[in-house]
Structures are given as C-alpha cells and as structure tokens.
Amino acid sequence: MYVHSHVTFNSHGDALAGRLFTPKQQTALAGVVIIGPVSSVKEQSPLQYATRLAQNGITALIFDTRYRGDSTGEPRFLESGTANVEDLIAALDFLDQSIDAPSSHLGLLGVCQGVNWAIEASVQDKRVKFLALVAGHYLTPQTALMYLGDEKSINSRKQRSDNARLLFEKTNEVKYIPVTGSDEALLTHQPPNDWYSPWALHHPWFAHRGNWENKMATMSEAGIWGWRTDLTLPKLKTSMLMVHSEHAACGREIPQMLFELTGSDEKNIVWLQAAGQLQFYEDPVIIDEAIEYLIQHFSR
C-alpha cells in the first residue's frame, strides 16, 4: 500500500497544489513526477498512474500546473508549455527533498500532451534519469496537420491566439475557448468531449474529481500547435521508455519517427495492442499493462 498526502510547493512565485503518494513500510525504489493531458488536473489520468506506481514501491507526485485546478497563477486557464516545464522542474525540486530514494532515481512520466513538457524538462534538468512517455500527443507539424486538417486551419488558429495575446497585453482582458465541445474548442473531436465533459460537474459528491473546468485562454493555442518536440528529442540523453498504441493519439508513424529521432542511448518503445487514447486515461486493464513496463523502467 501507500501513504497519501496533500502538498504545496512553489514555482516561480505561484503555489502549486500536489498530491504525494509514498510506498508504505519500505524505502522508495525511485521518485517520479507525473504530468497529464492538456488542461488536465491531477485527479484525472495522473492519479491513476500515481497510485499504481506507489503500490509497487515508487514514490509519485502529481500536481496542478500553474493557472489551473487548485494551483494559483494568473491569467487563469492559460496553457503554457514554458510554464509547464518550469513547474515540472519545481516538482522535481520538491520530490528530491521529500523522498528517501537517491536523487539518481528521479524520473518523469508524461501522459498524452504531457509528454512534450516531460521531454523538455528532461533535456533541461540532468537530475532526470528515467523518462517515460505514455500515449503521447506529440506536438509536431505533422500532428497539427492530423488534428486541424490543413495549413490554413493551423494558421487561422495561431492568428486567433496571437490576437488574443495582443489584446491581453494591451487591456489585460483574457479571451477564452472551450477545451472540448465545439468547433471553436482546442479539441474538436467528439471522443475527448465525451470523456472530459463529466469532469466539469462540480457537485460536492464529485469533489474527489478535482477542479477541472472546460476552459482555456485563447492565447494558449499558438504555443500548443507551434511547439516542436521533434526538435527537442534529438537532444535527449535520458533513458527513455515510450508506451503507445497505433489507435492512440498520433497513430503509429509519428511516435515511431520521433522514437528514431531520440538521442538517448537507452531507449525502448512498447506497442500495446488495440488500446485507444482514452483507455490510457482510465481503463484499468490498459493502465495496468502499461504500469508493468513503467515499473521496470523506473526501478532499474
């Protein structure tokens, strides 16, 4: 089993709300910080992985990034890759001081779009010895085309985002789009909306689900579709595990291409059969299958 505690730590002047899961009655084999899909809060997919890792001897830290959930930060609901990477490094600082495991056993786990920030943080912070990427929504030009259809749509989205940022810089007014549920949303397809929308119900009996809202600052989008993980992975030297499925985000070709670009001497890719993206968020069978590979990777 594990011991669970609510924690708070600082990142660039903001208070980040986290949950720490520590193996009970044993020294941790490793310490891992987990970051989930775009706009997510810690109680979504990160919680599923944290509890399972802790049950298997690995201390796990999940948290809400700045601007979202129970963490502070203005403007609210900004999705910033740069800030997410800074928050991951701040989480590593906290975890490094909180566990008995040696600092040589610190790792990062990214799920869905969280893989991009975990990759960047692993390049920047040499304490990260083990990196795991699960069902990655890898931000590359090819991914933007896959999701938005053509260059015209991509440029239109980026322009809308840039206009919103200029408005914020001039007037401090923040424009918003939904994360899911409309043609204006970041994610326009039906499956993400079907999964995300119940999380916006904030009745007291759903308090255990965290503080997710279907809202994103419009100025976030240019930074998402313009991010270039394909340019970062060749710089990666950390031991890396990629877990994916041809039915998950980005399909097979993009993750395989990125795996081959990765500069790590120690890297491995695992293909799970017939697993869709949302199964990596909550299907216990698929998560348990992925966890077996993650435990082997983080506890070496």
N, C-alpha and C positions, 0 to 999 in steps of 0.2 A: 504493500500500500504506500501512500504518500501523505505528507503534511502539506496543507494548503494555506496560504496567507495572502491577504491583500497588501500591496506595497505601493509606494510612491517614490519616484526619483526624478531628478532634474535633467532637462535637456534644453540648453540654450535659453534659460530663463523661464521655461514652462514646466509645469508639474505633470508628469506622465503617470497615469494610473495603470498599475500592473497587477498580475496575479502570479505568485511564485509557487511551484509545485516541487517539493523536495522528497526524495525517496525516504521512507521511514525505516529507521533502525539499520542504516547502512551508509557508508561513505559513497557519495555520488561517483559514478563512473565518468561522468562528463557534465558540463553545463551548456545548455542550448537556449538561445533566444529564437523565438518564432514570430514571423510576421505573415499575415494572411492576405487575402484578395484585396483588390481595390476597394476603398471606402470601408473596409471591414472593421469590426470591433473585436476585442479579444475573446468574447464569448462565442463567436462563430467558429469557423474551422480551426483557429489556433488552439482553442480549448480541447478539441477532440484529440489533437496530437500531443498536447502537453500532458494530459492525464495518462495517456498510454506510455509516453516516454518515462514519466515518473514511476509508474508501476514497474518499469523494467530497469530502474536504477540510475536514471538520468534526470538531473535537475532541469526543469524547464521554466522559462519566464515568458509570459505573454503580456501584452500591453496595448493600450490605445495610443496610436500615434498622435502627434500634435494636431490640434484643430478638430478633433473628432472624439466621440464617445465620452468617457469620463475624464479625459485629459484636458488641459487648458490649451490656450493658443488662439490668436485672432489673425485673420478672419476665420470664422467657423466654417468647417466643411471644405477647407482648402486641401487639395490633394497635391502634395509637393514631393517629388522624388528626392530632391536635395534634403528636405527636412526629414523624410522617412529614413534616409541613410544616416543622418545625424542622430536621429532617435535610436536607431539600431546600435550605433556606437555608444550612446549614452546607456542603453540597456546592457551592453557588454560590460561597461564600467561597473554598473550596479551588480551584475551577476558575478563578475570577477571577485568582488568584495564579499559576496554573500554565500559562496559555496566552499566546501572542503576540497573539492576536486582541484587538481593543479591547473594553472592557467594554460598549460599545454593541451588541455582538453576542453577548450571553449569552441562552440560551434554555432552556426546559424542554420535555420530552416526557413525557407520561403515557400509559400503555397500560392498558386495562381500568380497574380501580378506581383505578389510579394517577392517572387524570385529575383526580379530586377533589382530591388533595393538590397536584397541579401547578397547578390553578386557584387554590386558596387561597394558595399560595406566591407566585404571580404578582401577586395583589392586594396582598400584604404587602410584597413586595420589588420596588422600582421598577427594579432592575437588569435584570429580566427583560423583554426587548424583544420576544421571539418565543415564543409558546406553541403547542404542537401537541398535539392530543388524538386518540388512535387507539383505535378500538373501545371507546369509553368505557362502563364500567359506572357510570353516573351515579347518585349517591346522592340520591334524591328520594323523597317519599312514594309517588309513582306506581311507582317501581322496587321499593320494598319490597313493595307490593301484587302486582306482577307476579311476584316471586320467592317470596313467602311465602303468597300466596293471599287473605288477609283480615286485618282489623284484629285479630281475636282471636289469630291466629298471631303477628303482629308484636308485640303487647303481651306475649304469653307469652315470646317470645324476649328481649325487653327486660327483663322481670321476672327471668328466669333469669340474665341478665347482671348486673343490679343486685344480685341476691342474692350472686352470686359475688364482686362487688366488695366488698360489705359484709363477707363472710367474710374476704377478703384483708386488709381494713383492720383487722379485729379480731384475726385469728390469723396473718396472713402466709401462710396456705395458699392455693395457686393451683389452681383448678379448670380443667380443660381439656376442649375438644371437638375433634373432628377438623375439618380444613378441608373434606374431602370424604369420601364413602364410607359415610354412614349418615344416618338420619333426624335424628340429633342434630347433624349437621355444619353448618357455616356454609353450605356449598353442597351441597344435597341431590340435585341432578340428576345423572344418570349421565355425561354428557359431561365435565364438569370432573373427575370422579373418574378416568375413563379416561385423561385427559391427565396429571393430577397424580401419580397413584399410582406410576408408574415412577420419579419423581424421589426417592422416599423410599428407594430402593435405594442403599446407601452402600458397595458393594463398591469396592475400590481401582481397578478398571478403569472405574468411573463417577465418579472424583474430579473430572473436568472438569465435571460437572454441578452442582457446588456443594454446599451443606449445607442442603438443604430437608428439612423434616420435616412430616408431616401432623398438625399440632398447633397449636391456638390457645387462648390464655387465654379462658375463657368470658366473663370480664368485658369482653372487647373488643366483643361483639356489639351492645350498646345504642348504642355510639358509631358503629357502622357503619350500622345501619338508621335511626338518628336524625339522621345527617348531612344538611345541607340545601345541596347545591350550587346548587340553584335560587335560593337567597337570595344566594349569593356572585357568581354570574355577572353580574348587573346592575352590579356594582361594578368589573368587569374593564375595564381600559383598554388592556391589552397586545394587540398584533397577534396574532390567533388563527387557527389552522387546525384544523378538525375533519374527521377522516377516519373514515368509518363505512360500514356496510352494513346494509340492512334485515334481514339474517339474523344480525347481530351482537347483542351484549348490548344490552338496552333497545329493540331493534327500531328503527323509524323515527320514531314520533311523539315519544317523549321527547327524543332528541337534537335533532330539528327544533325542538321547543318551547324547549329550552334555548339553541339557537343564536339564536333570535329574541329571547330574553331578554338575551343577552350585550350588555354595554355598550360593547364595543370598536367604534371607528370602522372599524378594519380587521379584517374577519373573513371567513372563507371556509369553506364546507362542501363536502366531496367525498364522493360516494357511490360506493363500489366495488361492482360487481355480483356477486351470488351468493357472497359471502365470509362464511363462518361465523366465530364468535368465535375458535375455536381456530386457524383459519388465520392470524389476525393475530399469533399467538404463534410459529408455526414454519413455515408454508408459504412457501417461498422465492418463489414466483410472486406471492402476495398481498403479502408484505412488500416485495418489490422494487417492486411497483406503488405501494405507499404511500410508499416511500422517495423516489421521484421527486418527489412533492408536498412531502415534508418538506425535501428539499434546496433546492428553490425557495424555500420559506418561510424557512428558517434562513439562507440565504446572500444575502438581498436587501440 
